[in-house]
Amino acid sequence: MKITSSRPGQGRMLAGVVAAAALALAPAAHAAKPLGAQIDSVTASTPQARIANQVAAASAVHANTLRVEVDWSALEPHAQGAYDPDYLAKLDRTIQGAAQRGIKSLVFLDRSPCWASSAPRKPDCAARGSNTFEVTRYGPTDPQTYVQAATFLATRYGAALAAFEIWNEPDQSNEKYWAGPDKVKRYVALMKAVYAPLKQANPLLPVLAGSFVGTNGAWLKAMYAAGAKGSYDGLAVHFYDLPLLALKTTHAVQTANGDDKPLWLTEFGWTSCLRKGGPKFLADHPCVTLAQQARGVADVYRAVARTPWIAGATMYMLRDQSTAYQFGLLDRADKRKPSFTAARRALLHPRTGALTRPTARLRRSGRHLVLSGTGSVADMYVVRAYQGTTLRYRATLRTTGSGTYRLALPSVLGTSGLKVRIQSDWTGRSVTRRS
């Protein structure tokens, strides 16, 4: 998920391979797992000060990884191997600036330039402004054109990279990132074309495939059927709203299909747009309070740090983008939000500190018992009601955007002699109340 931005201005062309930037990595002093956040899209017109501020903020929050979009249509706007020097310089300063702070970059390359795009209707690709959104949202006609750009980046940035993620959200129904027919077949063909060359160019670089948002396993099963296995070191997933549940269900699909590659949660987050009298949803996501955003972010970092089958997590994103996209650790004035403080604590010692445990209150309301309490927006909860040792009722619930829940039990259960337990779906920790 990201906001579509305008195309950067066309700069001078630089033909051929540009010499690799010298990227000296400072010693990493943070958690071994890649944990961090995504920064604003880097374009040739993005103010350098804004990028520098976000890299500094990532360091201050103890992130060891920065997710960076590389816009292919800005990198090679008019011809293969003709790199835009302004865009490349901005990218160099971003990745080098992060590396000098001990932060590696997780890059993803997307948005086909006109000359490579498979868009069915294209303008004159030699014309200024030909790299429109309607063109760049299609994948390449020839995967080998993508291979050349990907291996250029893998070679140029070397040990400064945490991972390389192949494209962005090819399963999104809005087709903002991977338009056209035969989506799975074309995406798996791209994976298979680029994997071996990337490993040859940078043998220690984890190559991540998938980059999907769907949580029901359908896209992943289709990838397996198309022969995806063997063409990635990890599966990138973008899970919002209920990321821990989505990770569990996706891992179950992997296990059922004999896939032992780790998951990388390369996008997750909540928009802190919940206000009294305001909307409950914006940008297709539930609004949450600032406090619940902070709690959810910390819970996910800690959960990932303790789970062996998840390799890392990068939240979306470091800075708020708009009224609807308030996913950041910083607001649009670059002021630190409560989520910044929570993330800093979690990232400093990600394997310590407890994940949010539910609270519970059980009271009588007429002919019903009502269970209410608090929890984390990152988690799902299972409610069970027993009479003696007999299970009489089971339900699942999630909290509201303010981190609360309220459940009226069926009147047929009565109002006395019940034991009611609410349990975290992720940790298994529970709280029990009796009527």
Buried (B, 14 or more C-beta within 10 A) or exposed (E): BBEEBEBBBBBEBBEEEBEEBEBEBEEEEBBEBBBBBBBBBBBBBBEEEBBEBBBEBBBEBBBBBBBBBBBBBBBBBBBBBBBBBBBBBBBBBBBBBBBBBBBBBBBBBBBBBBBBBBBEEBBEBEEEEBBBEBBBBBBBBEBBBBBBBBBBBBBBBBEBBBBBBBBBBBBBEEBBBBBBEEBBBBBBBBBBBBBEBBBEBBEEBBBBBBBBBBBEBEBBBBBBEBEBBEBBBBBBBBBBBBBBBBBBBBBEBBEEBEBEBBBBBBBBBBBBBBEEEEEEEBBEBBBBBBBBBBBBBBBBBBBBBBBEEBBBBBBBBBBBBEEBBBBBBBBEEBEBBBBBBBBBBBBEEBEEBEBBBBBBEBEEEEEBBBBBBBBBBBBBBBBBBBBEEEEBBEBEBBBBBBBEBEBEBEEEBBBEEBBBBBBBBBBEEBBEBEB
